[in-house]
Structure formats: C-alpha cells, structure tokens
Amino acid sequence: MARAVGLDGTVPTAKDVTLLYLVKQVELAVRHRLDAVVAEHGLTSLQYTALTVLARHPGMSAADLARNSFVRAQTMTQMVLDLEGKGHLSREVDPSSRRRMLLTLTDRGRRVLEDLREPVAALEAGMVEGMSAADRAAFRAALESARRALGQAPPR
C-alpha cells in the first residue's frame, strides 16, 4: 500500500497532521458508524441529528432546525417531508405567524430516539474507551472550547 506524500515530497508524520484533519477524520468515522446504527430504524445520521435537536428544542421552524442540524435549508425541507412521512415529526402553523410552520416530535419520533439511546451511547463509549475519566473530561472541554471559539455554541 502506497503512503501519502506531502507537497514537498516527504512522508508526513503523525505530528504533521493538522488538528482540522484529525477532527474531520473523527467526524467521518463517527458518521459512518452512526449511519450503521440508525439505519436499523430507517434513519440517516442527519435525520437522527435533526430529531435529537428537535427533542431538545421543540417548536422550531425548519430553517432553525437546519441551522442547528448543520444542513442547508433546502436539505432540511426534504428531510422534514421524509421524517413527517415516517411519522417522526409533525408540523403546525405558528400562531404568531401564519406563514411559519413549527416542528415537533411525534410519539413515534420520541420512541425511535429512546430506542436509539443505548446503541448511540455505546458508540460514544467505544470512541473514548481508551481514555481515562480525566482524559474524557479534558476531551469534552477541548471540543466545547473549540466549538465556542468557532462560534458554534448550541442554542439555549
């Protein structure tokens, strides 16, 4: 198997790999494994993410849900239709603005999240199983700090 060669013709070492690259590698690995876990319930990882956001923040618009689920509004429009078709969420007219629809989880949506709680927790536990409790806490703190620094703090 050929090894990657840098622009200067050298083979990069572990210390040469950027943090951004490592974060992306972790994100891709998590998404691949999460897709496998949630597929058993007929979901994608993006749909699962949208449902978890909606569980924490019921009554969001599709545009707000898109921003908090890291997808474009156009992508969320189709996702809402798919999730509504599966019976996981419902749309209601916003009483303060008849042009806006508010999204809420259905009982079925809450049940699927409950069914996925353990398998998703096991995935997370596997990701950090080689870390001590102190390392896990430091890892979480570092990720939260990086998120804040990049302006991606979660909604309150």
Secondary structure as the mmCIF struct_conf table of DSSP 4:
data_model
#
loop_
_struct_conf.conf_type_id
_struct_conf.id
_struct_conf.beg_label_comp_id
_struct_conf.beg_label_asym_id
_struct_conf.beg_label_seq_id
_struct_conf.end_label_comp_id
_struct_conf.end_label_asym_id
_struct_conf.end_label_seq_id
HELX_LH_PP_P HELX_LH_PP_P1 ALA A 2 ALA A 4
TURN_TY1_P TURN_TY1_P1 LEU A 7 ASP A 8
BEND BEND1 GLY A 9 GLY A 9
HELX_LH_PP_P HELX_LH_PP_P2 THR A 10 THR A 13
HELX_RH_3T_P HELX_RH_3T_P1 ALA A 14 ASP A 16
BEND BEND2 VAL A 17 VAL A 17
HELX_RH_AL_P HELX_RH_AL_P1 LEU A 19 ALA A 39
TURN_TY1_P TURN_TY1_P2 GLU A 40 GLY A 42
HELX_RH_AL_P HELX_RH_AL_P2 SER A 45 ARG A 56
BEND BEND3 HIS A 57 HIS A 57
TURN_TY1_P TURN_TY1_P3 PRO A 58 GLY A 59
STRN STRN1 MET A 60 MET A 60
HELX_RH_AL_P HELX_RH_AL_P3 ALA A 62 SER A 69
TURN_TY1_P TURN_TY1_P4 PHE A 70 PHE A 70
BEND BEND4 VAL A 71 VAL A 71
HELX_RH_AL_P HELX_RH_AL_P4 ALA A 73 GLY A 85
TURN_TY1_P TURN_TY1_P5 LYS A 86 GLY A 87
BEND BEND5 HIS A 88 HIS A 88
STRN STRN2 LEU A 89 ASP A 94
TURN_TY1_P TURN_TY1_P6 PRO A 95 SER A 96
STRN STRN3 SER A 97 LEU A 105
HELX_RH_AL_P HELX_RH_AL_P5 ASP A 107 MET A 127
TURN_TY1_P TURN_TY1_P7 VAL A 128 GLY A 130
BEND BEND6 MET A 131 MET A 131
HELX_RH_AL_P HELX_RH_AL_P6 ALA A 133 ALA A 149
TURN_TY1_P TURN_TY1_P8 LEU A 150 GLY A 151
HELX_LH_PP_P HELX_LH_PP_P3 ALA A 153 PRO A 155
#
